[in-house]
Amino acid sequence: MIKEQTIKKTRLNIMKDTNRNRGENKKKGQNRLIILIILISLSLAGCHFPTPTPVSTDLNPQQQTEVSGILNPPNLATALPSETPPVTLPTAENPQEETLLDGHLRYRTQQGDTLAAIALRFDVPVDSIQSAVPLSEEGLLATGIQHQIPDILEEHLPFNTPYLPDSEVIYGPSVGDFNVLAFVEAAGGFLSTYQEEVKEKTLTGAEIVNKVAIETSTNPRLLLAFLEYQSGWVFDFPLDAARDPYPIGFGATLDTGLYKELMISARVLAQGFYGWRDGSRLNISFYGGSVARLAPELNAGSAAIMALFGSLYLPEAWENHMFGDDSFLSFYREIFGDELVRAAAVEPYLSHTIQQPELMLPFAIGEAWSFTGGPHITWQTGTPRGAVDFAPITGEPACAISAWWTTAAASGLVVRSDWNVVALDLDGDGDEGTGWVLIYMHIAEKDRPAVGTWLEKDEKLGHPSCEGGNSTGTHVHFARKYNGEWFGVGDPLPMVLSGWRVFAGDRRYEGFMQKGELIVSAVPYGSSDAKIIRDE
């Protein structure tokens, strides 16, 4: 049962009535004034009942620098360029056009759109979509192209104005140098004193937020704002916070503590975001079991945040939190400023011209490995089936740290090397939210490359193992993301490794790789059909 909690809303002198996920419960809002904070610029990077431990909030004056993204930065208007780039995301002032033309709706493509996904959202055949330019059924569509689509949905669905830009949901280009640890310390709330054991390591509250954000590729600003909105942990010290196993309010019996509640949040966001991207998730499921179809004009970021609030609230309360006078979006802007200004600087971050760079199989030429895992989720549930598994054929015991090496599929900079994961940044800018990034999982701690190491293509990257995540045998899990967005193995950006194209099967871990007339099928425990030898 969800109890009453005190939530102070940032710089909003209001009293908000909320309906928590287990019934009608009122949270008592209190007046608060938050003084503009100068953040520290710092470099960075189950679970049992959390025990809060005080953490020093003393600031080193020599480290203090201004970091954008907190509490409406001063002189925002004068700090912006005189001609701010136009925001491509439709807004309340610039909505998607809905005018009927001979029984057709007008729709302009948004970043990440594919013809197949648009057809699913509008519930029409692909060949019924008309455009002034030729349309390809493969790959991403160019943004801003107007289409005429038959109006066959039973009703014009409400809330069809995009709510939140895609870039505000993923750990992408708009994250930039936003420093989670500095933000949390400067905010000075309960989160800055919080500690919890996560996978046998003790992490601070800020480290937990940062870990969830970067591993799941979820925007840390959104995670922080949602946590504050639900609990008041970021800026305040709510009563009984130290004894609260469900700061966000999901209330899953075995998933207690901040880390798991944030992981659930990231999972629901991913289900909405990537399900909207490929057209497989067209409805919003509310707490209590009711379902409603989402308007087809929305973007992936809007579908994601709507899905997240739907998982916690009944429909009436959901509408109030999303679109009421004191909506989450207003709250979000009070903390982090105008999200559309940030989006204008980076969107569209997906272009119809994007192509996967040349990638090699992640092991040495001449070696025989087993294709043990066909396409499956890249990270948490909800992410696309964009990961594949390879295991060295060595005769070593199951779950031994292999003497063999996995290798760099392309040249790049190691930007993350911990928790048995190596992230290889192919553009070398040191930012995991920009460009192509390759993710290797189950890399043994022994001989793992340090952050800052530059690896040329085919250089040794680490030893496959069972370390990190769930694994029944030694292998490496390999996935890709671009500008922070995970991609599946198929269209619109097929995974090709040393000329082998990866195809997904009907279910997770099923699939095959094909090169010319050669086909290798995925077999979990290995077989002659699963053996693949890299020949180039």
C-alpha positions, 0 to 999 in steps of 0.5 A: 500500500502506498503511503502519503509522502511529502513532495515539495515541487521545485519553485511551484507554490502549489498544492498538488493532489495525486493519485498513486498507483495503488488507489486514491492517495493524496500527496501533500505539497509544500511551498519551496524556493530553490536558489539557483545552484552553481554545480561542480564540474566533476569527471565520471563516469538482488538488492537489499534494503537500502541504508542511508549514509551521510555523504559529504556535500562540501564543495571545492571552490576550485572545482566549481564551474557552471554546468547547463541544465539545472534550475533555469540557468541565468540569462538564458535568453541572452546566452542563446544564439541570436537565431536559435535553430528551428525545433523540428519536433511539433509543439502545441504551437506547431502541431502535426497537421490533421486536415482531412483531404478526401478522406486522408490525413496529412502527416510529416515524417519525424526522425526514426520513422520507417514506412512500416511503422507509420503504416502500423500506427495509422492502421493502414497498408503500406501501399496506401501511404502517398507522398510527393517523393518516392518512398522506400520500404527499407531504411529510415525516412527523411524527416519533414516529408508530408504524406497523405494517409487514409483516415480509417481509425475509428476516432481521432485520438486525443493528445496527439501533440508530441509531448517530449522530444526523443532526445530528452528520453535517451542518453544521447547528444543532448546529455553532453557534459551534464554531470549527475554527481555534481547535480545531486550533490548541489541539489542537497536532498535525501538522494545526496545522502543515500547509499545502497548495495548494488551487485555487491558494490556500495553506490551512492544515490547519484552513482545509482542514477548515473549507472542506470542512465548510462547502462540503459541509455536513458537520459539522466535528466528525465530520471532525476526529474521523475524521481523528484516528482514521485518522491521529492528525494532530489531536493528534499528530505521527505519524512520516512524516506530512509525507510521507503523501499519504493521511492518511485512507487512501483511497489514490486515485492522483490524489486525494492530500493532506488536501483531497481525502481529506476531500472523498472522506470528505464524498462517501461520507458524503453518499451514505450520508446522502441515499441513506438519506433517499430510500430509494435506498441501502439497502446498505453496500458494504465494502472488497473488494467485499462488500455487506450490507443495512442494517437499516431502523430506522436513521437517515440519520446512522447510514447515513452513518457506516456507509457511510464505515467500510465504504468503508475496511474489510473486514466483520470490521474494520468491525464492530470499529471500529463496535461493538467495545470501543474503537469509533469512537463511544467515541473520538468521545465522548472528544474532543467529549463526548456527541453525544446531549446536542447532538442533544437540543438541536436535533433534530428539526431537520426538521418535517413542517410545513416549507415552502419560503419564496417564492423568485423566479427568480434574475434580474430581471423582464423578462429572458430567461434560458436554463434550461441545467441541469436538476436535478443534484447540489447540491454534491459527488457523493452530494448530492440533485439539488437544483441548477438552472442558468440562463444569461443570453441576451446574445450574450456570448462563452462563459465571459465574465463577464456584464454581466447580474446574478443577483439575490437570490431572497429577502431575506437576509444574505450569510454566505459570499462566496468561491471564487466562491460566495455563500451567502444566509442567509434567517433573517439569523442569520449561521449557515449551519447554521440555517434556509433558505440559498440557494447561488449558484455561479459568481459572478464575483469582480467586484462580488461582495457582501461577507459581512455584506451584507443583500440585499433580494429582487431586489437584485443579487447578482453576475455569472454566469461560469465561475469556480469548479468545472467549467463550459463556459459562463457561468451561475449554479448555484442550490441550497437547504438547510435547517438544513444539509441539502441538498434535491432539487427534488422531494418532500418540499420542491419547488423553486418559483421565481416560480411555476415548479415544477422537475421532475427528468428521468431523468438529471442535468441533464435536467428541466423547469419548469412554471407553469400550462400553460407548460413550459420544458425544460432544454437544456445549450447553450440553445434556444428551448425553454429560454428562460424570461422572468421576468414577476413 
